[in-house]
Amino acid sequence: MLDTSVVTSSAIEGVAMSASKSGKPAKKSKPQTNAESRKSADWQKRFNNVLRKIQVRSSQLTPEEIEADITRAVREVRRRA
């Protein structure tokens, strides 16, 4: 079975790093308003739901099937480029 905790941690780290082009931590911003905080909480909830769905689907596949799917997707993207 695939260890999805590793995939999830890597995915989250990748998202966090891609938020800043330079790879440096983002500068501190002004405090969020209540509306912004609610939007952020909603976004986090939706993001967590997507991660859970990915974990469930990937737990049903072998590592070989996942690797084959990734390889096919990379080839497809390269053909389109």
A tleap script that builds the chain and sets N, CA, C and O, in Angstrom:
source leaprc.protein.ff14SB
mol = sequence {
  NMET LEU ASP THR SER VAL VAL THR SER SER
  ALA ILE GLU GLY VAL ALA MET SER ALA SER
  LYS SER GLY LYS PRO ALA LYS LYS SER LYS
  PRO GLN THR ASN ALA GLU SER ARG LYS SER
  ALA ASP TRP GLN LYS ARG PHE ASN ASN VAL
  LEU ARG LYS ILE GLN VAL ARG SER SER GLN
  LEU THR PRO GLU GLU ILE GLU ALA ASP ILE
  THR ARG ALA VAL ARG GLU VAL ARG ARG ARG
  CALA
}
set mol.1.N position { 0.844 -1.188 0.000 }
set mol.1.CA position { 0.000 0.000 0.000 }
set mol.1.C position { 0.886 1.248 0.000 }
set mol.1.O position { 1.944 1.268 0.630 }
set mol.2.N position { 0.455 2.262 -0.696 }
set mol.2.CA position { 1.199 3.512 -0.806 }
set mol.2.C position { 1.111 4.301 0.488 }
set mol.2.O position { 0.038 4.418 1.080 }
set mol.3.N position { 2.231 4.839 0.924 }
set mol.3.CA position { 2.263 5.670 2.131 }
set mol.3.C position { 1.844 7.076 1.728 }
set mol.3.O position { 2.683 7.878 1.318 }
set mol.4.N position { 0.547 7.384 1.842 }
set mol.4.CA position { 0.026 8.675 1.390 }
set mol.4.C position { 0.439 9.820 2.294 }
set mol.4.O position { 0.351 10.976 1.880 }
set mol.5.N position { 0.886 9.547 3.512 }
set mol.5.CA position { 1.320 10.641 4.379 }
set mol.5.C position { 2.551 11.312 3.791 }
set mol.5.O position { 2.718 12.525 3.923 }
set mol.6.N position { 3.413 10.537 3.143 }
set mol.6.CA position { 4.597 11.102 2.500 }
set mol.6.C position { 4.184 11.934 1.302 }
set mol.6.O position { 4.694 13.036 1.098 }
set mol.7.N position { 3.256 11.407 0.505 }
set mol.7.CA position { 2.782 12.133 -0.675 }
set mol.7.C position { 2.139 13.440 -0.241 }
set mol.7.O position { 2.404 14.488 -0.829 }
set mol.8.N position { 1.302 13.386 0.776 }
set mol.8.CA position { 0.606 14.572 1.242 }
set mol.8.C position { 1.589 15.617 1.759 }
set mol.8.O position { 1.465 16.798 1.436 }
set mol.9.N position { 2.557 15.194 2.553 }
set mol.9.CA position { 3.533 16.141 3.083 }
set mol.9.C position { 4.320 16.786 1.958 }
set mol.9.O position { 4.553 17.995 1.975 }
set mol.10.N position { 4.727 15.999 0.994 }
set mol.10.CA position { 5.478 16.537 -0.140 }
set mol.10.C position { 4.625 17.501 -0.941 }
set mol.10.O position { 5.094 18.557 -1.366 }
set mol.11.N position { 3.375 17.132 -1.144 }
set mol.11.CA position { 2.486 17.995 -1.914 }
set mol.11.C position { 2.290 19.337 -1.215 }
set mol.11.O position { 2.312 20.390 -1.852 }
set mol.12.N position { 2.102 19.288 0.075 }
set mol.12.CA position { 1.894 20.523 0.832 }
set mol.12.C position { 3.151 21.378 0.806 }
set mol.12.O position { 3.071 22.595 0.638 }
set mol.13.N position { 4.318 20.748 0.973 }
set mol.13.CA position { 5.567 21.500 0.913 }
set mol.13.C position { 5.754 22.126 -0.462 }
set mol.13.O position { 6.218 23.261 -0.576 }
set mol.14.N position { 5.395 21.387 -1.504 }
set mol.14.CA position { 5.512 21.914 -2.868 }
set mol.14.C position { 4.611 23.112 -3.086 }
set mol.14.O position { 5.016 24.094 -3.708 }
set mol.15.N position { 3.394 23.038 -2.580 }
set mol.15.CA position { 2.470 24.162 -2.702 }
set mol.15.C position { 3.009 25.363 -1.941 }
set mol.15.O position { 2.947 26.489 -2.433 }
set mol.16.N position { 3.531 25.133 -0.758 }
set mol.16.CA position { 4.059 26.232 0.054 }
set mol.16.C position { 5.260 26.880 -0.632 }
set mol.16.O position { 5.375 28.106 -0.647 }
set mol.17.N position { 6.147 26.076 -1.196 }
set mol.17.CA position { 7.332 26.630 -1.858 }
set mol.17.C position { 6.967 27.354 -3.147 }
set mol.17.O position { 7.581 28.365 -3.487 }
set mol.18.N position { 5.960 26.836 -3.873 }
set mol.18.CA position { 5.603 27.476 -5.131 }
set mol.18.C position { 4.887 28.802 -4.910 }
set mol.18.O position { 4.738 29.588 -5.846 }
set mol.19.N position { 4.446 29.058 -3.688 }
set mol.19.CA position { 3.783 30.327 -3.386 }
set mol.19.C position { 4.750 31.489 -3.515 }
set mol.19.O position { 4.333 32.621 -3.763 }
set mol.20.N position { 6.017 31.225 -3.353 }
set mol.20.CA position { 7.035 32.265 -3.471 }
set mol.20.C position { 7.991 31.880 -4.584 }
set mol.20.O position { 8.618 30.823 -4.521 }
set mol.21.N position { 8.113 32.719 -5.599 }
set mol.21.CA position { 8.958 32.423 -6.752 }
set mol.21.C position { 10.418 32.255 -6.362 }
set mol.21.O position { 11.132 31.443 -6.950 }
set mol.22.N position { 10.857 33.009 -5.386 }
set mol.22.CA position { 12.270 32.976 -5.005 }
set mol.22.C position { 12.599 31.831 -4.061 }
set mol.22.O position { 13.772 31.565 -3.799 }
set mol.23.N position { 11.580 31.148 -3.546 }
set mol.23.CA position { 11.822 30.087 -2.587 }
set mol.23.C position { 12.016 30.607 -1.175 }
set mol.23.O position { 12.205 29.830 -0.239 }
set mol.24.N position { 11.967 31.927 -1.024 }
set mol.24.CA position { 12.106 32.525 0.304 }
set mol.24.C position { 10.731 32.611 0.951 }
set mol.24.O position { 9.722 32.661 0.247 }
set mol.25.N position { 10.673 32.628 2.266 }
set mol.25.CA position { 9.377 32.778 2.927 }
set mol.25.C position { 8.701 34.084 2.506 }
set mol.25.O position { 9.359 35.101 2.288 }
set mol.26.N position { 7.391 34.032 2.400 }
set mol.26.CA position { 6.640 35.222 2.018 }
set mol.26.C position { 6.750 36.281 3.106 }
set mol.26.O position { 6.882 35.965 4.288 }
set mol.27.N position { 6.693 37.543 2.688 }
set mol.27.CA position { 6.731 38.639 3.657 }
set mol.27.C position { 5.446 38.631 4.468 }
set mol.27.O position { 4.396 38.203 3.989 }
set mol.28.N position { 5.543 39.104 5.687 }
set mol.28.CA position { 4.357 39.185 6.527 }
set mol.28.C position { 3.384 40.183 5.918 }
set mol.28.O position { 3.774 41.237 5.418 }
set mol.29.N position { 2.112 39.822 5.975 }
set mol.29.CA position { 1.096 40.705 5.421 }
set mol.29.C position { 0.229 41.250 6.550 }
set mol.29.O position { 0.375 40.877 7.714 }
set mol.30.N position { -0.668 42.136 6.169 }
set mol.30.CA position { -1.551 42.724 7.165 }
set mol.30.C position { -2.487 41.656 7.722 }
set mol.30.O position { -2.758 40.662 7.049 }
set mol.31.N position { -2.977 41.849 8.927 }
set mol.31.CA position { -3.902 40.871 9.521 }
set mol.31.C position { -5.147 40.709 8.651 }
set mol.31.O position { -5.600 41.659 8.013 }
set mol.32.N position { -5.691 39.496 8.636 }
set mol.32.CA position { -6.871 39.224 7.838 }
set mol.32.C position { -8.124 39.797 8.493 }
set mol.32.O position { -8.236 39.861 9.717 }
set mol.33.N position { -9.051 40.207 7.654 }
set mol.33.CA position { -10.360 40.606 8.163 }
set mol.33.C position { -11.153 39.332 8.408 }
set mol.33.O position { -10.719 38.246 8.025 }
set mol.34.N position { -12.303 39.456 9.038 }
set mol.34.CA position { -13.152 38.284 9.284 }
set mol.34.C position { -13.543 37.616 7.974 }
set mol.34.O position { -13.530 36.389 7.881 }
set mol.35.N position { -13.888 38.401 6.964 }
set mol.35.CA position { -14.287 37.845 5.669 }
set mol.35.C position { -13.117 37.089 5.034 }
set mol.35.O position { -13.295 35.999 4.490 }
set mol.36.N position { -11.926 37.676 5.108 }
set mol.36.CA position { -10.745 37.015 4.546 }
set mol.36.C position { -10.433 35.739 5.307 }
set mol.36.O position { -10.038 34.735 4.714 }
set mol.37.N position { -10.610 35.779 6.604 }
set mol.37.CA position { -10.353 34.608 7.433 }
set mol.37.C position { -11.324 33.478 7.085 }
set mol.37.O position { -10.930 32.313 7.022 }
set mol.38.N position { -12.591 33.825 6.859 }
set mol.38.CA position { -13.589 32.825 6.478 }
set mol.38.C position { -13.252 32.229 5.115 }
set mol.38.O position { -13.380 31.022 4.912 }
set mol.39.N position { -12.817 33.086 4.172 }
set mol.39.CA position { -12.432 32.597 2.854 }
set mol.39.C position { -11.244 31.654 2.967 }
set mol.39.O position { -11.201 30.618 2.303 }
set mol.40.N position { -10.283 32.013 3.806 }
set mol.40.CA position { -9.110 31.186 4.006 }
set mol.40.C position { -9.505 29.846 4.631 }
set mol.40.O position { -9.009 28.798 4.217 }
set mol.41.N position { -10.380 29.876 5.607 }
set mol.41.CA position { -10.832 28.639 6.255 }
set mol.41.C position { -11.600 27.773 5.270 }
set mol.41.O position { -11.461 26.550 5.280 }
set mol.42.N position { -12.413 28.400 4.415 }
set mol.42.CA position { -13.160 27.661 3.393 }
set mol.42.C position { -12.197 27.028 2.395 }
set mol.42.O position { -12.354 25.869 2.011 }
set mol.43.N position { -11.196 27.808 1.981 }
set mol.43.CA position { -10.202 27.279 1.042 }
set mol.43.C position { -9.480 26.096 1.666 }
set mol.43.O position { -9.288 25.077 1.003 }
set mol.44.N position { -9.077 26.208 2.923 }
set mol.44.CA position { -8.364 25.128 3.604 }
set mol.44.C position { -9.238 23.887 3.699 }
set mol.44.O position { -8.754 22.771 3.507 }
set mol.45.N position { -10.514 24.068 3.993 }
set mol.45.CA position { -11.431 22.934 4.088 }
set mol.45.C position { -11.549 22.228 2.734 }
set mol.45.O position { -11.498 21.000 2.668 }
set mol.46.N position { -11.708 23.003 1.655 }
set mol.46.CA position { -11.809 22.417 0.320 }
set mol.46.C position { -10.507 21.720 -0.072 }
set mol.46.O position { -10.537 20.644 -0.670 }
set mol.47.N position { -9.374 22.321 0.257 }
set mol.47.CA position { -8.076 21.727 -0.045 }
set mol.47.C position { -7.921 20.394 0.686 }
set mol.47.O position { -7.478 19.409 0.096 }
set mol.48.N position { -8.284 20.363 1.961 }
set mol.48.CA position { -8.200 19.123 2.738 }
set mol.48.C position { -9.112 18.042 2.170 }
set mol.48.O position { -8.752 16.865 2.168 }
set mol.49.N position { -10.291 18.434 1.687 }
set mol.49.CA position { -11.200 17.461 1.064 }
set mol.49.C position { -10.572 16.853 -0.186 }
set mol.49.O position { -10.678 15.647 -0.412 }
set mol.50.N position { -9.928 17.672 -0.988 }
set mol.50.CA position { -9.255 17.175 -2.189 }
set mol.50.C position { -8.126 16.220 -1.801 }
set mol.50.O position { -7.978 15.157 -2.405 }
set mol.51.N position { -7.344 16.586 -0.813 }
set mol.51.CA position { -6.263 15.703 -0.363 }
set mol.51.C position { -6.794 14.356 0.107 }
set mol.51.O position { -6.213 13.316 -0.202 }
set mol.52.N position { -7.895 14.373 0.852 }
set mol.52.CA position { -8.488 13.115 1.322 }
set mol.52.C position { -8.925 12.247 0.144 }
set mol.52.O position { -8.720 11.034 0.153 }
set mol.53.N position { -9.526 12.869 -0.870 }
set mol.53.CA position { -9.965 12.112 -2.046 }
set mol.53.C position { -8.777 11.499 -2.773 }
set mol.53.O position { -8.840 10.357 -3.228 }
set mol.54.N position { -7.698 12.258 -2.881 }
set mol.54.CA position { -6.484 11.740 -3.522 }
set mol.54.C position { -5.938 10.564 -2.727 }
set mol.54.O position { -5.542 9.553 -3.307 }
set mol.55.N position { -5.914 10.685 -1.414 }
set mol.55.CA position { -5.406 9.605 -0.569 }
set mol.55.C position { -6.243 8.336 -0.716 }
set mol.55.O position { -5.696 7.236 -0.791 }
set mol.56.N position { -7.568 8.487 -0.758 }
set mol.56.CA position { -8.443 7.323 -0.903 }
set mol.56.C position { -8.199 6.652 -2.245 }
set mol.56.O position { -8.051 5.432 -2.316 }
set mol.57.N position { -8.156 7.447 -3.309 }
set mol.57.CA position { -7.943 6.873 -4.646 }
set mol.57.C position { -6.578 6.217 -4.758 }
set mol.57.O position { -6.456 5.115 -5.295 }
set mol.58.N position { -5.550 6.889 -4.254 }
set mol.58.CA position { -4.203 6.339 -4.402 }
set mol.58.C position { -3.998 5.105 -3.528 }
set mol.58.O position { -3.152 4.269 -3.846 }
set mol.59.N position { -4.740 4.972 -2.448 }
set mol.59.CA position { -4.599 3.789 -1.593 }
set mol.59.C position { -5.153 2.545 -2.281 }
set mol.59.O position { -4.866 1.426 -1.856 }
set mol.60.N position { -5.935 2.725 -3.327 }
set mol.60.CA position { -6.515 1.612 -4.062 }
set mol.60.C position { -5.632 1.174 -5.233 }
set mol.60.O position { -5.952 0.207 -5.924 }
set mol.61.N position { -4.536 1.876 -5.454 }
set mol.61.CA position { -3.636 1.569 -6.559 }
set mol.61.C position { -2.301 1.079 -6.041 }
set mol.61.O position { -1.890 1.412 -4.930 }
set mol.62.N position { -1.634 0.290 -6.850 }
set mol.62.CA position { -0.282 -0.144 -6.491 }
set mol.62.C position { 0.683 0.977 -6.851 }
set mol.62.O position { 0.362 1.824 -7.684 }
set mol.63.N position { 1.858 0.993 -6.237 }
set mol.63.CA position { 2.857 2.003 -6.614 }
set mol.63.C position { 3.204 1.942 -8.104 }
set mol.63.O position { 3.475 2.972 -8.721 }
set mol.64.N position { 3.195 0.747 -8.677 }
set mol.64.CA position { 3.490 0.599 -10.107 }
set mol.64.C position { 2.421 1.271 -10.963 }
set mol.64.O position { 2.738 1.908 -11.967 }
set mol.65.N position { 1.154 1.130 -10.567 }
set mol.65.CA position { 0.060 1.762 -11.313 }
set mol.65.C position { 0.161 3.288 -11.232 }
set mol.65.O position { -0.071 3.986 -12.219 }
set mol.66.N position { 0.502 3.785 -10.068 }
set mol.66.CA position { 0.651 5.229 -9.893 }
set mol.66.C position { 1.801 5.739 -10.749 }
set mol.66.O position { 1.665 6.751 -11.437 }
set mol.67.N position { 2.926 5.047 -10.710 }
set mol.67.CA position { 4.093 5.451 -11.501 }
set mol.67.C position { 3.775 5.426 -12.991 }
set mol.67.O position { 4.178 6.332 -13.722 }
set mol.68.N position { 3.057 4.399 -13.453 }
set mol.68.CA position { 2.682 4.304 -14.870 }
set mol.68.C position { 1.763 5.464 -15.260 }
set mol.68.O position { 1.891 6.019 -16.351 }
set mol.69.N position { 0.847 5.823 -14.379 }
set mol.69.CA position { -0.066 6.933 -14.650 }
set mol.69.C position { 0.688 8.259 -14.742 }
set mol.69.O position { 0.407 9.079 -15.616 }
set mol.70.N position { 1.636 8.461 -13.847 }
set mol.70.CA position { 2.453 9.676 -13.864 }
set mol.70.C position { 3.272 9.739 -15.147 }
set mol.70.O position { 3.361 10.788 -15.785 }
set mol.71.N position { 3.867 8.613 -15.520 }
set mol.71.CA position { 4.678 8.559 -16.731 }
set mol.71.C position { 3.839 8.896 -17.963 }
set mol.71.O position { 4.281 9.652 -18.828 }
set mol.72.N position { 2.627 8.335 -18.044 }
set mol.72.CA position { 1.727 8.651 -19.171 }
set mol.72.C position { 1.382 10.135 -19.196 }
set mol.72.O position { 1.363 10.754 -20.260 }
set mol.73.N position { 1.109 10.704 -18.027 }
set mol.73.CA position { 0.735 12.126 -17.961 }
set mol.73.C position { 1.893 13.015 -18.392 }
set mol.73.O position { 1.684 13.995 -19.107 }
set mol.74.N position { 3.102 12.691 -17.971 }
set mol.74.CA position { 4.276 13.479 -18.361 }
set mol.74.C position { 4.471 13.420 -19.869 }
set mol.74.O position { 4.728 14.444 -20.502 }
set mol.75.N position { 4.350 12.226 -20.452 }
set mol.75.CA position { 4.489 12.086 -21.912 }
set mol.75.C position { 3.446 12.904 -22.648 }
set mol.75.O position { 3.745 13.547 -23.654 }
set mol.76.N position { 2.220 12.879 -22.145 }
set mol.76.CA position { 1.144 13.633 -22.784 }
set mol.76.C position { 1.429 15.136 -22.756 }
set mol.76.O position { 1.228 15.828 -23.755 }
set mol.77.N position { 1.890 15.631 -21.626 }
set mol.77.CA position { 2.194 17.055 -21.500 }
set mol.77.C position { 3.333 17.431 -22.432 }
set mol.77.O position { 3.286 18.478 -23.078 }
set mol.78.N position { 4.353 16.593 -22.508 }
set mol.78.CA position { 5.488 16.876 -23.384 }
set mol.78.C position { 5.081 16.881 -24.847 }
set mol.78.O position { 5.597 17.681 -25.627 }
set mol.79.N position { 4.158 15.995 -25.237 }
set mol.79.CA position { 3.684 15.977 -26.618 }
set mol.79.C position { 2.952 17.270 -26.967 }
set mol.79.O position { 3.073 17.779 -28.081 }
set mol.80.N position { 2.207 17.787 -26.023 }
set mol.80.CA position { 1.402 19.008 -26.251 }
set mol.80.C position { 2.258 20.257 -26.274 }
set mol.80.O position { 1.864 21.266 -26.859 }
set mol.81.N position { 3.432 20.205 -25.643 }
set mol.81.CA position { 4.280 21.391 -25.526 }
set mol.81.C position { 4.987 21.711 -26.824 }
set mol.81.O position { 5.740 22.682 -26.894 }
savepdb mol mol.pdb
quit
